[in-house]
């Protein structure tokens, strides 16, 4: 595990500790999908997950993989709204895996593992791989290659994904992982046909700004460790940059549907 991946793992372990101490009922960690602007924060977060599921065209016989499942909230939502054979979730944050595993079932399994590795999956064994607002943490070339390995021919990789509009900001390692849409596309098209790129900046930008507001309102009044507070303030800072970047068109936020090429 790289230093950057270890840092992200620690960050989300701390987020999970905070969410449990706050007794937050819906433990989503995404910017959501805004329609009217009157939805609650949690309703927007749930809607983003549902839009990804809809784009994945899930069928009852499908074996699914959800990479970066957070607290498992989105997969419980999936199980309530779609029929499928089995879902295997992967996450690098041990506390989130432990929390989600309390709610596992015959259809839901949660594993500790990196997106670039997807341990335990055989070649050509799954029908859908999904990643909701987390692929910008991945070593993308390795992730696209591994996703293509585990997907059956014709299977779909579906992502709610953020990328830079140009390469001016990509000198840092974490920013290089975010990548540009063009650079990322060049990597995924080594294995996948691009079925759809839907620009969802309008739907996701309000939630990015709302994330900042939620953190500013919640953190000062909460009993958190210094480390937890530090990670939430860091999240607020970067979420503000995302909101501004989406507004200024320096960032893309896309709903991507990619199909593995038939062998």
C-alpha positions in Angstrom: 0.0 0.0 0.0 1.5 3.4 -1.0 1.9 6.3 1.4 -0.9 8.1 -0.3 -3.3 5.1 0.0 -2.3 4.6 3.6 -3.1 8.3 4.3 -6.6 8.0 2.6 -7.2 4.8 4.6 -6.4 6.6 7.9 -8.6 9.5 6.9 -11.7 7.4 6.3 -11.1 5.4 9.4 -11.3 8.7 11.3 -14.4 9.7 9.4 -16.1 6.5 10.3 -15.2 7.0 14.0 -16.8 10.4 13.9 -19.9 9.3 12.0 -20.6 6.6 14.6 -20.0 9.0 17.5 -22.4 11.5 16.0 -24.9 8.7 15.6 -25.5 9.8 12.0 -28.3 7.6 10.7 -27.3 7.7 7.0 -23.5 7.6 6.8 -23.0 8.5 3.2 -19.9 10.4 2.1 -20.6 11.9 -1.3 -21.6 15.2 -2.7 -25.1 14.1 -3.8 -27.3 14.8 -6.7 -29.5 17.9 -6.6 -32.7 18.2 -8.5 -34.9 21.0 -7.1 -32.6 22.4 -4.3 -35.2 21.6 -1.7 -33.9 18.1 -1.0 -32.1 17.3 2.3 -28.4 16.6 2.2 -29.0 12.9 2.8 -31.7 12.8 0.1 -29.2 14.2 -2.4 -26.5 11.7 -1.4 -28.9 8.8 -1.8 -30.0 10.1 -5.2 -26.4 10.1 -6.5 -26.1 6.4 -5.6 -29.4 5.6 -7.3 -28.3 7.4 -10.5 -25.2 5.3 -10.6 -27.2 2.1 -10.0 -29.6 3.1 -12.8 -26.7 3.7 -15.2 -25.3 0.3 -14.3 -28.5 -1.4 -15.7 -28.4 -4.0 -12.9 -30.2 -7.4 -13.5 -31.2 -10.2 -11.1 -28.5 -12.6 -12.3 -25.6 -10.1 -11.9 -22.6 -10.3 -9.6 -21.6 -6.8 -8.6 -18.5 -5.1 -7.2 -18.7 -1.8 -5.4 -15.3 -0.2 -4.9 -15.0 2.3 -2.1 -18.3 1.5 -0.5 -17.9 3.9 2.5 -19.9 2.7 5.5 -21.9 0.3 3.2 -24.9 2.6 3.2 -25.1 2.7 -0.6 -25.0 -1.1 -0.9 -27.8 -1.5 1.6 -29.8 1.0 -0.5 -29.0 -1.1 -3.6 -30.2 -4.2 -1.9 -33.5 -2.5 -1.1 -34.1 -1.2 -4.6 -32.6 -3.8 -7.0 -32.6 -7.6 -7.5 -29.1 -9.0 -8.0 -27.2 -12.3 -7.3 -24.4 -11.0 -5.1 -22.4 -7.8 -4.3 -18.8 -7.8 -3.1 -17.6 -4.4 -1.7 -14.0 -3.3 -1.4 -12.6 -0.6 0.9 -9.2 0.3 2.3 -10.5 1.7 5.5 -10.7 -1.1 8.1 -13.2 0.6 10.4 -15.6 1.1 7.5 -15.3 -2.5 6.5 -15.9 -3.6 10.1 -19.0 -1.4 10.3 -20.4 -2.5 7.0 -19.8 -6.2 7.8 -22.2 -6.0 10.7 -24.9 -5.7 8.1 -23.7 -8.3 5.7 -26.0 -10.9 4.3 -26.0 -13.8 1.8 -26.1 -11.2 -1.0 -23.7 -8.6 0.5 -20.1 -9.2 1.4 -17.6 -6.5 2.4 -13.8 -7.0 2.1 -10.7 -5.0 3.0 -8.8 -4.5 -0.2 -7.4 -2.0 -2.7 -9.3 -1.0 -5.9 -6.2 -1.8 -7.9 -6.0 -5.4 -6.5 -9.6 -6.5 -5.8 -8.3 -9.6 -4.0 -10.1 -12.9 -4.3 -11.8 -12.1 -7.6 -11.3 -14.4 -10.5 -10.9 -13.3 -14.1 -14.1 -12.8 -16.0 -16.2 -13.4 -12.9 -18.4 -10.2 -12.4 -21.0 -8.3 -14.4 -20.6 -4.8 -13.0 -18.0 -2.8 -11.2 -19.1 0.5 -9.6 -17.2 3.3 -7.9 -19.1 6.3 -6.5 -17.0 9.4 -6.0 -13.7 7.6 -5.1 -11.8 6.8 -8.3 -9.8 10.0 -7.9 -7.9 8.2 -5.1 -6.9 5.2 -7.2 -3.8 4.5 -9.3 -6.0 4.7 -12.3 -4.0 2.7 -14.9 -3.8 -0.2 -12.4 -7.5 0.1 -11.5 -8.8 0.1 -15.1 -6.6 -2.9 -15.9 -7.8 -4.9 -12.9 -11.5 -3.9 -13.4 -11.2 -5.2 -16.9 -9.7 -8.4 -15.7 -12.5 -9.3 -13.3 -15.4 -8.2 -15.6 -16.9 -10.6 -18.0 -16.7 -9.6 -21.6 -19.4 -6.9 -22.2 -19.5 -6.1 -18.5 -19.8 -2.5 -17.3 -17.6 -0.2 -15.2 -19.7 2.6 -13.9 -18.3 5.6 -12.1 -19.4 8.9 -10.6 -16.0 10.6 -11.1 -14.2 13.9 -10.8 -11.3 14.9 -13.1 -9.4 18.1 -13.9 -10.3 20.0 -17.1 -6.6 20.5 -17.9 -3.2 19.3 -16.6 -2.0 22.6 -14.9 -2.7 21.3 -11.4 -1.2 17.8 -11.7 2.2 18.3 -10.2 1.3 16.6 -6.9 0.8 12.9 -6.7 -2.8 13.1 -5.3 -3.7 15.5 -8.1 -2.1 13.2 -10.7 -4.4 10.5 -9.5 -7.4 12.7 -10.1 -6.1 13.2 -13.7 -7.8 14.9 -16.6 -10.8 13.5 -18.4 -8.7 13.1 -21.6 -5.8 11.4 -19.8 -8.1 9.1 -17.9 -10.0 8.3 -21.0 -6.8 7.3 -22.8 -6.1 4.8 -20.0 -9.5 3.3 -19.7 -9.9 2.9 -23.5 -7.1 0.4 -23.4 -9.7 -2.0 -22.1 -13.1 -0.4 -22.4 -15.4 1.1 -24.9 -16.9 4.4 -23.8 -20.6 4.0 -23.7 -21.5 7.3 -22.0 -20.0 10.4 -20.5 -22.7 12.4 -18.8 -21.7 15.8 -17.4 -23.3 16.1 -14.0 -21.6 19.2 -12.7 -24.9 21.0 -12.3 -26.3 18.2 -10.2 -23.3 17.7 -8.0 -21.9 21.2 -7.4 -24.6 22.3 -4.9 -23.9 19.3 -2.7 -20.2 20.0 -2.7 -20.9 23.4 -1.3 -23.4 22.0 1.1 -20.7 19.6 2.4 -18.7 22.6 3.5 -21.7 24.1 5.3 -22.5 20.8 7.0 -18.9 20.4 8.3 -18.7 24.0 9.5 -22.0 23.6 11.4 -21.2 20.2 12.9 -17.5 19.9 13.8 -17.2 22.8 16.3 -20.1 21.5 18.3 -19.0 17.8 18.3 -16.8 15.8 20.6 -14.1 14.7 18.3 -10.4 13.9 18.7 -7.9 16.4 17.3 -7.1 14.0 14.5 -10.8 13.6 13.5 -11.3 17.4 13.5 -8.2 17.8 11.3 -9.5 15.4 8.7 -13.0 17.0 8.6 -11.5 20.5 8.2 -9.3 19.1 5.4 -12.4 17.7 3.8 -14.1 21.1 4.1 -11.2 22.8 2.4 -11.0 20.4 -0.5 -14.8 20.4 -0.9 -14.8 24.1 -1.2 -12.1 23.8 -3.9 -14.3 21.3 -5.7 -17.3 23.5 -5.5 -15.4 26.4 -6.9 -13.7 24.2 -9.5 -17.0 22.9 -10.8 -18.4 26.4 -11.0 -15.4 27.7 -12.9 -15.3 24.6 -15.1 -11.8 23.8 -13.9 -13.2 20.4 -12.9 -15.4 17.8 -14.5 -17.9 15.7 -12.6 -19.0 12.9 -14.9 -21.2 9.8 -14.8 -19.2 7.3 -16.8 -20.5 4.1 -18.3 -17.6 1.9 -19.8 -18.0 -1.5 -21.4 -15.3 -4.2 -21.4 -14.5 -5.1 -24.9 -15.5 -8.6 -26.0 -12.6 -11.1 -26.3 
